[in-house]
């Protein structure tokens, strides 16, 4: 039995979220997505969209990469979920592979289902390993929306409805080593940072900052947790963003692209030293579905593709091409774009005002290119296309961005919209 477009809209409003439906309708995206492949998404009304959002960093390998899909299908024919009472070979292999590919002395992995779960595990692990409660994260950080990770996601709109949050969570400006040093005290268990702030507006760590944080935390006996949920698995032009600065954490969190764009999965990876207490009490933190065979099979295939197809190198080369094109456009449209920044294929366009950002996104939808703003800073439009997107398609995206900028500038002139100082 087929479902009509009208039924989908009605059910979304009545049974999913009417506010979300209204936001999608405002952008002209109140249409069902029905098929995706590579960098294209097809909708029920027959349109094809170039995906430059990439599921907020999920689709590094594109939609339905054939090797990853084949691995999941093959596993499904044998066993889908774990019994939880026998050794899981796919989980063991994934943990082994992650230990081999991640930087520094990361050795043990807890596998869950999402990024916020991976952060929750990291926070619990840090407190367990140190016996201390304090967690310091950066202003404009985004680490998830479950209670622990939300306590380190410093945006009032997300936090205020759920106050009081967990105690002993501190905040410092991103990139300010002196402020971090001043806040660390005898109660601090860990510092939690993104190498590139994604939802904070695509802010790359200043040169020397992460290395300074690593030295500071080591000197003060504090753990360093790096959130690579959005930056990991090739997105920034390295397998993991921290490798740009030769920094290795005590704990790393992964998710999003780790599942190859086919299965949801998250991972918390730590050194042997921090994992010691998990060894003594292996059931103190667990997940019913975490590490299931289907998700692990997808992740293993994704790691194969990451290496075999030199995905990080593709991100580096194509990112440089797109960044140059965006900067040229910014020079032509200074009243619309005030800054272009990023690394690899994790790029941001800071618009002259949040309203102009919304207008530009709507114009991009008209051009059949999917983009979105960053959650903590709505004035920045993110571009995170699949890393396998051909350069010819990147060039086509730049053409469509120009058309969207033309449309945005026309509306700004028509209604007297001025940049915000």
BADO-690228 format. One record per residue (C-alpha): residue number from 1; y, x, z. Coordinates in pm, whole numbers, always signed. Example, Ala and Ser with C-alpha at 12.3 -4.5 7.8 and 13.67 -1.06 7.14 Angstrom:
SITE   k      y      x      z
SITE   1   -450  +1230   +780
SITE   2   -106  +1367   +714
//
This chain:
SITE   k      y      x      z
SITE   1     +0     +0     +0
SITE   2   +333   +150   -108
SITE   3   +644   +145   +107
SITE   4   +971    +38    -53
SITE   5  +1297   +229    -17
SITE   6  +1452    -64   +168
SITE   7  +1164    -69   +418
SITE   8  +1200   +303   +485
SITE   9  +1573   +263   +555
SITE  10  +1516    -37   +780
SITE  11  +1239   +130   +978
SITE  12  +1444   +447  +1017
SITE  13  +1727   +245  +1170
SITE  14  +1505    +27  +1389
SITE  15  +1233   +269  +1495
SITE  16  +1344   +631  +1438
SITE  17  +1716   +682  +1505
SITE  18  +2001   +470  +1372
SITE  19  +2258   +742  +1444
SITE  20  +2065   +997  +1243
SITE  21  +2026   +746   +961
SITE  22  +2402   +685   +954
SITE  23  +2471  +1060   +936
SITE  24  +2229  +1104   +645
SITE  25  +2372   +800   +468
SITE  26  +2725   +944   +503
SITE  27  +2609  +1254   +315
SITE  28  +2431  +1048    +51
SITE  29  +2088  +1156   +175
SITE  30  +1955   +815   +283
SITE  31  +1671   +857    +35
SITE  32  +1309   +950    +96
SITE  33  +1194  +1303    +18
SITE  34   +852  +1276   -144
SITE  35   +757  +1614   -288
SITE  36   +854  +1979   -257
SITE  37   +756  +2303   -423
SITE  38   +906  +2650   -403
SITE  39  +1280  +2596   -368
SITE  40  +1290  +2237   -499
SITE  41  +1277  +1906   -312
SITE  42  +1221  +1583   -504
SITE  43  +1335  +1244   -378
SITE  44  +1199   +895   -436
SITE  45  +1486   +810   -671
SITE  46  +1382  +1091   -908
SITE  47  +1639  +1356   -817
SITE  48  +1562  +1725   -769
SITE  49  +1752  +1922   -507
SITE  50  +1774  +2299   -472
SITE  51  +1692  +2372   -108
SITE  52  +1948  +2615    +33
SITE  53  +1892  +2500   +391
SITE  54  +1529  +2605   +406
SITE  55  +1448  +2380   +700
SITE  56  +1693  +2579   +919
SITE  57  +1487  +2892   +852
SITE  58  +1138  +2744   +813
SITE  59  +1079  +2791   +441
SITE  60  +1108  +3167   +398
SITE  61   +806  +3151   +165
SITE  62   +924  +2835     -8
SITE  63   +766  +2494     +8
SITE  64   +388  +2483    -21
SITE  65   +327  +2848   -103
SITE  66    -15  +2832   -274
SITE  67   -177  +3110    -69
SITE  68    -71  +2953   +259
SITE  69   -174  +2604   +155
SITE  70   -513  +2737    +39
SITE  71   -572  +2911   +373
SITE  72   -504  +2590   +567
SITE  73   -723  +2383   +336
SITE  74  -1010  +2630   +373
SITE  75   -981  +2623   +752
SITE  76   -968  +2242   +755
SITE  77  -1307  +2234   +586
SITE  78  -1452  +2432   +878
SITE  79  -1267  +2346  +1201
SITE  80   -920  +2207  +1259
SITE  81   -860  +2229  +1634
SITE  82   -997  +2443  +1913
SITE  83  -1244  +2319  +2171
SITE  84  -1040  +2522  +2423
SITE  85  -1363  +2646  +2583
SITE  86  -1474  +2909  +2332
SITE  87  -1313  +3208  +2166
SITE  88  -1085  +3115  +1879
SITE  89  -1121  +3378  +1603
SITE  90   -804  +3275  +1419
SITE  91   -599  +3302  +1737
SITE  92   -747  +3645  +1815
SITE  93   -673  +3771  +1466
SITE  94   -318  +3639  +1470
SITE  95   -244  +3802  +1806
SITE  96   -388  +4129  +1673
SITE  97   -178  +4111  +1358
SITE  98   +141  +4032  +1548
SITE  99    +83  +4326  +1780
SITE 100    +51  +4550  +1474
SITE 101   +359  +4426  +1289
SITE 102   +612  +4367  +1568
SITE 103   +829  +4655  +1692
SITE 104   +781  +4870  +1999
SITE 105   +503  +4806  +2249
SITE 106   +466  +4430  +2205
SITE 107    +96  +4364  +2251
SITE 108     +5  +4019  +2386
SITE 109    +81  +3680  +2232
SITE 110    +96  +3325  +2365
SITE 111    +85  +3075  +2078
SITE 112   +248  +2734  +2101
SITE 113   +389  +2478  +1858
SITE 114   +765  +2531  +1827
SITE 115  +1058  +2758  +1895
SITE 116  +1178  +2589  +2212
SITE 117   +825  +2611  +2355
SITE 118   +820  +2982  +2275
SITE 119  +1147  +3028  +2465
SITE 120  +1017  +2827  +2762
SITE 121   +716  +3058  +2779
SITE 122   +941  +3364  +2757
SITE 123  +1160  +3242  +3043
SITE 124   +860  +3170  +3264
SITE 125   +704  +3503  +3175
SITE 126  +1025  +3691  +3262
SITE 127  +1050  +3523  +3600
SITE 128   +681  +3577  +3669
SITE 129   +691  +3943  +3572
SITE 130  +1004  +4031  +3770
SITE 131   +994  +3787  +4061
SITE 132  +1361  +3714  +3989
SITE 133  +1526  +3389  +3871
SITE 134  +1831  +3501  +3673
SITE 135  +1859  +3464  +3295
SITE 136  +2166  +3573  +3100
SITE 137  +2228  +3454  +2744
SITE 138  +2524  +3457  +2508
SITE 139  +2800  +3208  +2448
SITE 140  +2727  +2990  +2141
SITE 141  +2359  +3079  +2165
SITE 142  +2094  +2834  +2056
SITE 143  +1749  +2872  +2209
SITE 144  +1623  +2513  +2198
SITE 145  +1669  +2179  +2370
SITE 146  +1389  +2150  +2624
SITE 147  +1514  +2192  +2980
SITE 148  +1469  +2567  +3026
SITE 149  +1579  +2669  +2680
SITE 150  +1866  +2418  +2694
SITE 151  +1989  +2590  +3009
SITE 152  +2043  +2901  +2795
SITE 153  +2186  +2708  +2497
SITE 154  +2553  +2706  +2587
SITE 155  +2696  +2407  +2407
SITE 156  +2850  +2131  +2615
SITE 157  +2752  +1852  +2376
SITE 158  +2386  +1940  +2420
SITE 159  +2397  +2023  +2791
SITE 160  +2632  +1766  +2945
SITE 161  +2410  +1456  +2911
SITE 162  +2132  +1632  +3105
SITE 163  +2322  +1793  +3391
SITE 164  +2231  +1940  +3629
SITE 165  +2027  +2190  +3432
SITE 166  +1820  +2475  +3571
SITE 167  +1994  +2714  +3806
SITE 168  +2050  +3089  +3771
SITE 169  +2150  +3084  +3403
SITE 170  +2453  +3297  +3317
SITE 171  +2663  +3327  +3001
SITE 172  +2851  +3615  +2840
SITE 173  +3038  +3654  +2508
SITE 174  +2811  +3767  +2226
SITE 175  +2871  +4132  +2143
SITE 176  +3051  +4213  +2471
SITE 177  +2845  +4481  +2642
SITE 178  +3093  +4528  +2927
SITE 179  +3079  +4159  +3018
SITE 180  +2701  +4173  +3022
SITE 181  +2698  +4480  +3244
SITE 182  +2933  +4306  +3489
SITE 183  +2715  +3994  +3512
SITE 184  +2378  +4163  +3568
SITE 185  +2289  +4177  +3937
SITE 186  +1985  +4212  +4161
SITE 187  +1874  +3855  +4079
SITE 188  +1867  +3904  +3701
SITE 189  +1522  +3878  +3545
SITE 190  +1612  +3899  +3176
SITE 191  +1877  +3900  +2907
SITE 192  +1802  +3657  +2622
SITE 193  +1974  +3717  +2287
SITE 194  +1952  +3635  +1917
SITE 195  +2009  +3942  +1697
SITE 196  +2202  +3707  +1469
SITE 197  +2347  +3390  +1617
SITE 198  +2235  +3118  +1378
SITE 199  +2359  +2792  +1523
SITE 200  +2654  +2979  +1673
SITE 201  +2797  +3025  +1324
SITE 202  +2599  +3310  +1161
SITE 203  +2733  +3595  +1373
SITE 204  +2556  +3927  +1325
SITE 205  +2528  +4152  +1630
SITE 206  +2795  +4425  +1611
SITE 207  +2664  +4772  +1535
SITE 208  +2555  +4944  +1854
SITE 209  +2548  +4623  +2059
SITE 210  +2173  +4560  +2072
SITE 211  +2102  +4929  +2130
SITE 212  +2352  +4920  +2415
SITE 213  +2189  +4609  +2560
SITE 214  +1850  +4774  +2539
SITE 215  +1972  +5083  +2723
SITE 216  +2154  +4875  +2984
SITE 217  +1860  +4647  +3059
SITE 218  +1621  +4939  +3083
SITE 219  +1853  +5121  +3322
SITE 220  +1900  +4813  +3539
SITE 221  +1533  +4711  +3548
SITE 222  +1598  +4392  +3352
SITE 223  +1381  +4255  +3070
SITE 224  +1517  +4208  +2719
SITE 225  +1407  +3893  +2536
SITE 226  +1495  +3874  +2167
SITE 227  +1489  +3531  +2008
SITE 228  +1376  +3591  +1649
SITE 229  +1285  +3229  +1586
SITE 230  +1532  +3196  +1300
SITE 231  +1583  +3562  +1211
SITE 232  +1220  +3674  +1206
SITE 233   +959  +3691   +929
SITE 234  +1183  +3855   +669
SITE 235  +1492  +3632   +681
SITE 236  +1751  +3906   +737
SITE 237  +1606  +4168   +506
SITE 238  +1372  +4320   +765
SITE 239  +1050  +4176   +904
SITE 240  +1238  +4125  +1232
SITE 241  +1615  +4144  +1263
SITE 242  +1606  +4382  +1560
SITE 243  +1456  +4644  +1328
SITE 244  +1797  +4682  +1159
SITE 245  +1911  +4849  +1481
SITE 246  +1579  +5013  +1584
SITE 247  +1562  +4803  +1901
SITE 248  +1236  +4681  +2054
SITE 249  +1238  +4408  +2322
SITE 250  +1008  +4345  +2616
SITE 251   +952  +3989  +2492
SITE 252  +1004  +3838  +2147
SITE 253   +995  +3473  +2043
SITE 254   +897  +3354  +1695
SITE 255   +852  +3016  +1526
SITE 256   +993  +2846  +1214
SITE 257   +881  +3067   +922
SITE 258   +578  +3199  +1113
SITE 259   +389  +2888  +1000
SITE 260   +457  +2971   +637
SITE 261   +639  +2641   +584
SITE 262   +305  +2460   +607
SITE 263   +218  +2430   +978
SITE 264   +429  +2422  +1297
SITE 265   +373  +2719  +1526
SITE 266   +559  +2923  +1785
SITE 267   +475  +3252  +1952
SITE 268   +585  +3447  +2258
SITE 269   +495  +3815  +2237
SITE 270   +523  +4059  +2526
SITE 271   +435  +4410  +2637
SITE 272   +135  +4482  +2854
SITE 273   +364  +4543  +3152
SITE 274   +524  +4198  +3142
SITE 275   +193  +4027  +3063
SITE 276    +19  +4156  +3375
SITE 277    +72  +3840  +3580
SITE 278    -44  +3618  +3293
SITE 279   -368  +3817  +3298
SITE 280   -415  +3745  +3667
SITE 281   -350  +3371  +3623
SITE 282   -438  +3286  +3261
SITE 283   -398  +2909  +3310
SITE 284    -55  +2923  +3474
SITE 285   +100  +2844  +3135
SITE 286    -88  +2676  +2850
SITE 287    -64  +2448  +2548
SITE 288   -325  +2197  +2432
SITE 289   -255  +2241  +2063
SITE 290   -104  +2590  +2072
SITE 291   -306  +2844  +1874
SITE 292   -507  +2583  +1687
SITE 293   -703  +2711  +1392
SITE 294   -495  +2537  +1126
SITE 295   -164  +2676  +1250
SITE 296   -306  +3024  +1303
SITE 297   -456  +3022   +953
SITE 298   -115  +2935   +810
SITE 299    +50  +3214  +1010
SITE 300   -209  +3471   +906
SITE 301   -161  +3382   +540
SITE 302   +217  +3396   +589
SITE 303   +191  +3749   +730
SITE 304    -19  +3849   +428
SITE 305   +246  +3711   +192
SITE 306   +522  +3877   +395
SITE 307   +367  +4217   +325
SITE 308   +210  +4166    -18
SITE 309   +515  +4006   -179
SITE 310   +766  +4231     +1
SITE 311   +947  +3924   +130
SITE 312  +1193  +4114   +350
SITE 313  +1292  +4332    +55
SITE 314  +1350  +4021   -154
SITE 315  +1578  +3883   +117
SITE 316  +1774  +4207   +125
SITE 317  +1827  +4228   -252
SITE 318  +1891  +3858   -314
SITE 319  +2103  +3829     -3
SITE 320  +2334  +4103   -127
SITE 321  +2365  +3922   -460
SITE 322  +2445  +3588   -301
SITE 323  +2683  +3741    -46
SITE 324  +2882  +3912   -322
SITE 325  +2903  +3588   -515
SITE 326  +3016  +3392   -211
SITE 327  +3285  +3646   -127
SITE 328  +3419  +3625   -480
SITE 329  +3438  +3247   -448
SITE 330  +3608  +3275   -110
SITE 331  +3879  +3486   -272
SITE 332  +3934  +3208   -529
SITE 333  +3939  +2927   -272
SITE 334  +4113  +3072    +36
SITE 335  +4241  +2729   +141
SITE 336  +3879  +2610   +174
SITE 337  +3681  +2918   +290
SITE 338  +3823  +3147   +558
SITE 339  +3525  +3380   +602
SITE 340  +3186  +3468   +453
SITE 341  +2933  +3653   +666
SITE 342  +2566  +3712   +728
SITE 343  +2276  +3942   +659
SITE 344  +1987  +3910   +416
SITE 345  +1955  +3544   +318
SITE 346  +2103  +3416   +643
SITE 347  +2457  +3349   +529
SITE 348  +2749  +3141   +652
SITE 349  +3067  +3002   +498
SITE 350  +3332  +2941   +760
SITE 351  +3550  +2658   +634
SITE 352  +3916  +2602   +711
SITE 353  +3826  +2311   +943
SITE 354  +3513  +2119  +1052
SITE 355  +3619  +1814   +848
SITE 356  +3642  +2034   +540
SITE 357  +3293  +2161   +617
SITE 358  +3161  +1802   +612
SITE 359  +3344  +1732   +289
SITE 360  +3203  +2044   +125
SITE 361  +2847  +1956   +233
SITE 362  +2885  +1609    +79
SITE 363  +3005  +1769   -245
SITE 364  +2707  +2006   -240
SITE 365  +2476  +1705   -207
SITE 366  +2645  +1561   -516
SITE 367  +2564  +1890   -687
SITE 368  +2202  +1842   -570
SITE 369  +2201  +2144   -342
SITE 370  +2095  +2096    +21
SITE 371  +2298  +2278   +286
SITE 372  +2406  +2198   +644
SITE 373  +2646  +2318   +911
SITE 374  +2548  +2530  +1209
SITE 375  +2481  +2317  +1517
SITE 376  +2709  +2492  +1766
SITE 377  +2994  +2548  +1521
SITE 378  +3024  +2269  +1266
SITE 379  +3295  +2453  +1075
SITE 380  +3036  +2693   +933
SITE 381  +2808  +2593   +644
SITE 382  +2481  +2784   +644
SITE 383  +2290  +2906   +339
SITE 384  +1926  +2990   +419
SITE 385  +1732  +2940    +97
SITE 386  +1366  +3033    +53
SITE 387  +1337  +3409    +22
SITE 388  +1123  +3365   -289
SITE 389  +1403  +3186   -475
SITE 390  +1460  +3367   -809
SITE 391  +1791  +3540   -872
SITE 392  +1853  +3306  -1166
SITE 393  +1841  +3010   -926
SITE 394  +2074  +3189   -684
SITE 395  +2318  +3229   -973
SITE 396  +2285  +2856  -1048
SITE 397  +2354  +2777   -683
SITE 398  +2675  +2982   -702
SITE 399  +2781  +2778  -1007
SITE 400  +2720  +2456   -814
SITE 401  +2906  +2590   -510
SITE 402  +3208  +2648   -733
SITE 403  +3189  +2287   -851
SITE 404  +3162  +2167   -490
SITE 405  +3462  +2381   -394
SITE 406  +3661  +2228   -680
SITE 407  +3575  +1880   -554
SITE 408  +3659  +1975   -197
SITE 409  +3996  +2122   -294
SITE 410  +4084  +1812   -496
SITE 411  +4017  +1582   -201
SITE 412  +4212  +1813    +32
SITE 413  +4511  +1795   -203
SITE 414  +4477  +1420   -252
SITE 415  +4475  +1341   +120
SITE 416  +4692  +1627   +240
SITE 417  +4417  +1796   +440
SITE 418  +4544  +2128   +565
SITE 419  +4352  +2423   +712
SITE 420  +4354  +2450  +1091
SITE 421  +4521  +2760  +1230
//
